[in-house]
Amino acid sequence: MNKIFQKAIQEQGGGQIMNTLAEIQERHDAIRDLERKLLDLQQWLKKSTRKVLFISSEKIKKVKAGAFKVPQQSAGIFSSES
C-alpha cells in the first residue's frame, strides 16, 4: 500500500480509511465499466454508419443507372378527394 495511505491509517484509524478506499475503488471500477460500454457503443455506431452509407451509395448508383425506379405519387393523393 502507498506510504501516504499507511500513514493516514495509522493516524485516523483503519476502519474509516479502508471504507473510503473501498468506495474509491468501487467508483473507479464503475467508471472503467462505463468507459468500456462507451467504446462498445462507439464501435457499433461506426459499423452502423458504414452500413447506412454503403446501402445509400448502392441505391444512388442504381438510381443513376436507371435500374431503380423512384415510385411516383398517384394523382389523387394530394387532392381533396378522400
Contact map, one row per residue, 1 for C-alpha under 8 A:
1110110000000000000000000000000000000000000000000000000000000000000000000000000000
1111110000000000000000000000000000000000000000000000000000000000000000000000000000
1111111000000000000000000000000000000000000000000000000000000000000000000000000000
0111111100000000000000000000000000000000000000000000000000000000000000000000000000
1111111110000000000000000000000000000000000000000000000000000000000000000000000000
1111111111000000000000000000000000000000000000000000000000000000000000000000000000
0011111111100000000000000000000000000000000000000000000000000000000000000000000000
0001111111111000100000000000000000000000000000000000000000000000000000000000000000
0000111111111100110000000000000000000000000000000000000000000000000000000000000000
0000011111111100000000000000000000000000000000000000000000000000000000000000000000
0000001111111000000000000000000000000000000000000000000000000000000000000000000000
0000000111111101100000000000000000000000000000000000000000000000000000000000000000
0000000111111111100000000000000000000000000000000000000000000000000000000000000000
0000000011011111110000000000000000000000000000000000000000000000000000000000000000
0000000000001111111000000000000000000000000000000000000000000000000000000000000000
0000000000011111111100000000000000000000000000000000000000000000000000000000000000
0000000110011111111110000000000000000000000000000000000000000000000000000000000000
0000000010000111111111000000000000000000000000000000000000000000000000000000000000
0000000000000011111111100000000000000000000000000000000000000000000000000000000000
0000000000000001111111110000000000000000000000000000000000000000000000000000000000
0000000000000000111111111000000000000000000000000000000000000000000000000000000000
0000000000000000011111111100000000000000000000000000000000000000000000000000000000
0000000000000000001111111110000000000000000000000000000000000000000000000000000000
0000000000000000000111111111000000000000000000000000000000000000000000000000000000
0000000000000000000011111111100000000000000000000000000000000000000000000000000000
0000000000000000000001111111110000000000000000000000000000000000000000000000000000
0000000000000000000000111111111000000000000000000000000000000000000000000000000000
0000000000000000000000011111111100000000000000000000000000000000000000000000000000
0000000000000000000000001111111110000000000000000000000000000000000000000000000000
0000000000000000000000000111111111000000000000000000000000000000000000000000000000
0000000000000000000000000011111111100000000000000000000000000000000000000000000000
0000000000000000000000000001111111110000000000000000000000000000000000000000000000
0000000000000000000000000000111111111000000000000000000000000000000000000000000000
0000000000000000000000000000011111111100000000000000000000000000000000000000000000
0000000000000000000000000000001111111110000000000000000000000000000000000000000000
0000000000000000000000000000000111111111000000000000000000000000000000000000000000
0000000000000000000000000000000011111111100000000000000000000000000000000000000000
0000000000000000000000000000000001111111110000000000000000000000000000000000000000
0000000000000000000000000000000000111111111000000000000000000000000000000000000000
0000000000000000000000000000000000011111111100000000000000000000000000000000000000
0000000000000000000000000000000000001111111110000000000000000000000000000000000000
0000000000000000000000000000000000000111111111000000000000000000000000000000000000
0000000000000000000000000000000000000011111111100000000000000000000000000000000000
0000000000000000000000000000000000000001111111110000000000000000000000000000000000
0000000000000000000000000000000000000000111111111000000000000000000000000000000000
0000000000000000000000000000000000000000011111111100000000000000000000000000000000
0000000000000000000000000000000000000000001111111110000000000000000000000000000000
0000000000000000000000000000000000000000000111111111000000000000000000000000000000
0000000000000000000000000000000000000000000011111111100000000000000000000000000000
0000000000000000000000000000000000000000000001111111110000000000000000000000000000
0000000000000000000000000000000000000000000000111111111000000000000000000000000000
0000000000000000000000000000000000000000000000011111111100000000000000000000000000
0000000000000000000000000000000000000000000000001111111110000000000000000000000000
0000000000000000000000000000000000000000000000000111111111000000000000000000000000
0000000000000000000000000000000000000000000000000011111111100000000000000000000000
0000000000000000000000000000000000000000000000000001111111110000000000000000000000
0000000000000000000000000000000000000000000000000000111111111000000000000000000000
0000000000000000000000000000000000000000000000000000011111111100000000000000000000
0000000000000000000000000000000000000000000000000000001111111110000100000000000000
0000000000000000000000000000000000000000000000000000000111111111000000000000000000
0000000000000000000000000000000000000000000000000000000011111111100000000000000000
0000000000000000000000000000000000000000000000000000000001111111111100000000000000
0000000000000000000000000000000000000000000000000000000000111111111111000000000000
0000000000000000000000000000000000000000000000000000000000011111111000000000000000
0000000000000000000000000000000000000000000000000000000000001111111100000000000000
0000000000000000000000000000000000000000000000000000000000000111111110000000000000
0000000000000000000000000000000000000000000000000000000000000111111110000000000000
0000000000000000000000000000000000000000000000000000000000100110111111000000000000
0000000000000000000000000000000000000000000000000000000000000010011111100000000000
0000000000000000000000000000000000000000000000000000000000000010000111110000000000
0000000000000000000000000000000000000000000000000000000000000000000011111000000000
0000000000000000000000000000000000000000000000000000000000000000000001111100000000
0000000000000000000000000000000000000000000000000000000000000000000000111110100000
0000000000000000000000000000000000000000000000000000000000000000000000011111100000
0000000000000000000000000000000000000000000000000000000000000000000000001111111000
0000000000000000000000000000000000000000000000000000000000000000000000000111111010
0000000000000000000000000000000000000000000000000000000000000000000000001111111000
0000000000000000000000000000000000000000000000000000000000000000000000000011111100
0000000000000000000000000000000000000000000000000000000000000000000000000011111111
0000000000000000000000000000000000000000000000000000000000000000000000000000011111
0000000000000000000000000000000000000000000000000000000000000000000000000001001111
0000000000000000000000000000000000000000000000000000000000000000000000000000001111
